[in-house]
Amino acid sequence: MKKTLLSFILVICLAFALTACGGARFDESKGEFVIGLECDYAPFNWTETTATDTNVPIYGQSGLYAEGYDIQMARRICQDLGYTLVVKKIAWEGLIPALESGDIDAIIAGMSPTEERKESIDFTEPYYASEHVVIVKADGPFASATRFTDFAGANIVGQKGTVFADLADQLAEAAGTTAMTPLATVPLIVSGILLGDTDVTVVEKPVALGVCTNNPGLKWIKLADEFEVDPTDVIVSIGVRKVDKTLQEKVNAALAKITAQDRENLMTQAVNNSPQE
């Protein structure tokens, strides 16, 4: 009997230990919805230094505010669900770990729900769908490119840790070259193109619109060749913990109330208001 009792106690202790390790979950009683994003991926999200009626203070960073399409979608969700929005600025590679640890409740950062990411977190229904284009110098040697093979000899780079690094490799292979080492952020990549260190990158169309609007020396091109991508790579969804099924359902319900036209309007506003790179 003692052995059985001891075994029972050990099982209970193990259960508590496992809960402690992986028990982070959304606490609705706090009334806060804490999201993580880079605040450096316009027009989806960026950082501002002046408060406005639409941006949101960045947690722990005095005088800095988050703005962009992701922020406006998050505000709509919070208004519908009655939560206070809290924004944390987190580097791209730290977003999923921050979610899993309970530092944030959701990732709203232009993230695609890839199968690899689904192994560790869950995703809501999509909140935007896009297409992939390239950015080049408007007066550069690749300004008239229409096909992948037109980029022979080009310096091609994608964003580290994203599908765009894979698409840069795909473009480079078709052009008979090798892609450069991926860079951490789109602003870094854009700066490289402007300086002539890089010739081309692959991005989502809204990002290209914002970049080229603020940088007249650049242009975006929808190539005749199609990138080989999984359907999930052309949509973005909100990442949540696997234990937060209720939160996932509530966010999906809130998203369903935002019409396709409203989403396009919000993206147009984000593109028009995005900062100069």
C-alpha positions in Angstrom: 0.0 0.0 0.0 2.8 2.4 0.9 4.4 1.7 -2.5 1.1 2.4 -4.2 0.6 5.6 -2.3 4.1 6.7 -3.1 3.6 6.1 -6.7 0.3 8.0 -6.6 2.1 11.0 -5.0 4.9 10.9 -7.6 2.3 10.9 -10.4 0.6 14.0 -8.8 3.9 15.8 -8.4 4.9 15.0 -12.0 1.6 16.4 -13.2 2.1 19.6 -11.2 5.7 19.9 -12.6 4.5 19.5 -16.2 1.8 22.1 -15.6 4.3 24.5 -14.2 6.6 24.0 -17.2 3.9 24.3 -19.9 1.0 25.8 -18.0 1.1 29.4 -19.4 -2.3 30.3 -20.6 -4.5 33.4 -21.2 -5.8 35.0 -18.0 -9.1 36.7 -19.0 -9.6 38.1 -15.5 -6.7 40.6 -16.1 -8.7 42.2 -18.9 -5.5 42.6 -20.9 -4.6 41.1 -24.3 -0.8 41.2 -24.6 0.6 40.8 -28.1 4.1 40.5 -29.5 5.5 41.9 -32.7 8.7 43.4 -34.2 7.4 46.9 -34.6 9.7 47.0 -37.6 7.8 45.4 -40.5 5.8 48.2 -42.2 3.0 48.3 -43.2 2.1 45.5 -40.9 3.8 47.1 -37.9 6.3 49.9 -37.1 7.5 52.2 -34.3 6.6 55.8 -33.8 7.9 58.4 -31.3 4.7 60.5 -31.0 1.4 59.4 -29.5 -1.6 59.6 -31.8 -5.3 58.5 -31.6 -4.5 55.2 -33.3 -1.1 54.0 -32.2 -0.4 52.1 -28.9 2.4 52.6 -26.3 5.1 49.9 -26.5 5.3 48.2 -23.1 8.4 49.1 -21.1 9.7 51.6 -23.8 8.9 55.1 -22.8 8.1 57.5 -25.6 7.7 54.7 -28.2 4.4 53.6 -29.9 3.4 50.8 -32.2 1.4 51.5 -35.3 0.4 49.6 -38.5 -2.1 47.1 -39.9 -1.4 44.5 -37.1 -2.0 47.2 -34.5 -5.3 48.2 -36.0 -6.5 44.6 -36.3 -5.5 44.1 -32.6 -7.4 47.2 -31.6 -10.5 46.0 -33.4 -10.2 42.6 -31.6 -9.8 44.2 -28.2 -12.7 46.6 -28.7 -14.9 43.6 -29.6 -13.8 41.4 -26.7 -13.5 44.2 -24.1 -9.8 43.8 -23.5 -7.1 46.4 -23.0 -4.4 46.1 -25.7 -0.8 45.7 -24.5 2.0 45.7 -27.1 5.5 44.2 -26.5 8.3 44.8 -29.0 10.1 41.5 -29.6 12.6 40.4 -32.2 11.1 38.0 -34.8 13.1 35.0 -33.6 11.9 35.6 -30.1 8.2 35.7 -30.8 7.3 32.1 -30.5 9.4 31.5 -27.4 7.8 34.6 -25.8 4.3 33.1 -26.5 5.2 29.7 -25.2 6.7 31.1 -22.0 3.6 33.2 -21.3 5.3 36.6 -21.8 2.7 37.4 -24.4 -0.8 36.1 -25.2 -0.7 36.2 -29.0 1.6 36.9 -31.9 0.1 39.5 -34.4 3.1 40.2 -36.6 2.3 39.3 -40.2 3.2 35.7 -39.4 2.2 32.9 -41.8 0.8 29.7 -40.2 3.3 27.3 -41.6 3.3 23.6 -40.7 6.6 24.0 -38.9 5.2 26.7 -36.6 2.0 24.7 -36.1 4.1 22.1 -34.4 4.6 24.4 -31.4 1.7 26.9 -31.5 -1.8 27.3 -33.0 -3.2 29.9 -35.3 -6.5 31.7 -35.8 -8.2 32.1 -39.2 -6.2 34.4 -41.6 -6.5 38.1 -41.1 -4.9 39.0 -44.4 -3.9 37.4 -47.7 -1.2 38.7 -50.0 1.1 37.8 -52.9 4.9 37.8 -53.3 6.7 40.4 -55.3 10.3 41.6 -55.7 11.9 45.0 -54.9 14.7 46.4 -57.0 16.3 49.8 -57.8 14.0 51.8 -60.2 17.1 52.7 -62.3 19.1 49.6 -61.7 20.1 46.8 -64.0 17.1 44.6 -63.0 14.4 47.3 -63.2 13.0 45.6 -66.4 13.1 42.1 -65.0 10.0 40.0 -65.7 11.1 36.4 -65.1 13.3 34.6 -62.5 16.1 34.1 -65.1 16.4 37.8 -65.6 18.2 38.0 -62.2 21.4 36.2 -63.4 24.3 37.7 -61.5 22.1 39.5 -59.0 22.8 39.8 -55.3 19.6 38.4 -53.8 18.7 38.4 -50.2 15.7 37.5 -48.0 14.6 38.1 -44.4 16.1 35.7 -41.9 13.7 33.2 -40.3 10.9 33.9 -42.8 9.6 32.3 -46.0 11.2 35.1 -47.9 14.6 33.7 -47.2 13.4 30.5 -48.9 11.9 32.4 -51.8 15.2 34.3 -52.2 16.9 30.9 -52.5 14.3 29.8 -55.0 14.8 33.0 -57.1 18.6 32.6 -56.9 18.6 29.0 -58.0 16.4 29.8 -61.0 18.8 32.6 -61.9 21.8 30.4 -61.7 23.3 32.1 -58.6 23.4 31.8 -54.8 21.4 33.9 -52.5 23.2 36.1 -49.9 23.1 35.5 -46.2 19.6 36.5 -45.0 19.3 39.7 -43.0 17.3 40.2 -39.8 14.8 42.9 -40.9 13.3 44.4 -44.1 14.7 47.9 -43.3 18.2 46.4 -43.3 17.5 44.8 -46.7 16.0 48.0 -48.1 19.0 50.0 -47.0 21.3 47.4 -48.7 19.4 47.8 -52.0 19.6 51.6 -51.8 23.3 51.5 -51.1 23.9 49.0 -53.9 25.0 46.2 -51.7 22.0 44.1 -52.7 20.0 44.0 -55.9 16.7 42.4 -55.1 14.6 41.0 -52.3 11.3 39.1 -52.1 8.5 40.5 -49.9 4.7 40.6 -49.6 3.0 43.1 -51.8 1.8 45.4 -49.0 5.3 45.6 -47.7 6.6 46.5 -51.2 3.9 49.2 -51.6 5.0 50.8 -48.4 8.7 50.6 -49.1 8.4 51.9 -52.6 6.0 54.7 -51.7 8.6 56.0 -49.2 11.6 55.3 -51.4 11.0 56.7 -54.9 14.3 55.2 -56.0 12.9 51.7 -55.6 10.2 49.8 -57.5 8.3 46.5 -57.0 7.7 43.9 -59.7 5.1 41.1 -59.9 7.1 38.6 -61.9 5.5 36.4 -64.6 7.0 33.3 -63.0 5.3 32.1 -59.9 7.1 31.2 -56.7 6.4 27.7 -55.4 4.8 28.3 -52.0 2.6 26.5 -49.7 -0.9 28.1 -49.5 -0.2 29.1 -45.9 2.7 31.2 -47.1 0.4 33.8 -48.7 -1.8 34.3 -45.6 -1.1 35.7 -42.2 -2.7 34.6 -39.0 -2.6 35.3 -35.2 -0.5 32.9 -33.2 -1.8 31.5 -29.9 -0.7 28.8 -27.4 -2.1 25.4 -28.0 -3.7 25.4 -24.6 -5.7 28.6 -25.4 -8.5 27.1 -27.5 -11.1 29.4 -25.9 -9.0 32.5 -26.7 -8.5 31.2 -30.2 -12.3 30.8 -30.7 -13.0 34.3 -29.3 -10.4 35.9 -31.6 -11.8 34.1 -34.6 -15.3 35.3 -33.7 -14.0 38.9 -33.5 -12.1 38.6 -36.8 -15.2 37.3 -38.5 -16.9 40.6 -37.8 -14.2 42.6 -39.7 -15.3 42.6 -43.4 -12.9 42.1 -46.3 -13.5 45.7 -47.3 -12.6 46.9 -43.8 -9.4 44.9 -43.9 -8.4 46.3 -47.3 -9.1 49.8 -46.0 -7.0 49.3 -43.0 -4.1 48.0 -45.1 -4.4 50.9 -47.5 -4.2 53.3 -44.6 -1.2 51.4 -43.2 0.6 51.6 -46.5 -0.1 55.3 -46.9 1.0 56.0 -43.3 4.0 53.7 -43.0 7.3 55.5 -42.2 10.1 56.1 -44.7 12.6 53.3 -44.5 
